[in-house]
Amino acid sequence: MAPPKRKTGGGRVTPKGTQPGERSAGSSKAEDREVTSSRTTVAASSRYTPKQQRRQLIPPNLIPIIMCVLLIAGGLVIMAGYLVGDASRWFTGLGLVCILGGLWFATKWE
């Protein structure tokens, strides 16, 4: 049989009746500073830091098109290497690079 759970003495951390974002009378200077974003005002001592938006270099609607083109082109380059009769490492290498590029674009598709 497991021993009984011990009580941690938890309880209310903030004074009763306060709302999130309200400052108590004894707030420090670090808490007085506020960071403003486009949506809300957040206290500087807040633990959550919003992720900054990155500028997209490629429009999102082109990513699946580029992905499909690279995957198909990679397969065709490898097949063309065998159809030409040479089947050298260059055809295979170029085809694999195109396929890997298509897979990389597949990870960028949201």
Order of alpha helices (4+ residues) and beta strands (2+ residues): alpha-beta-beta-alpha-alpha
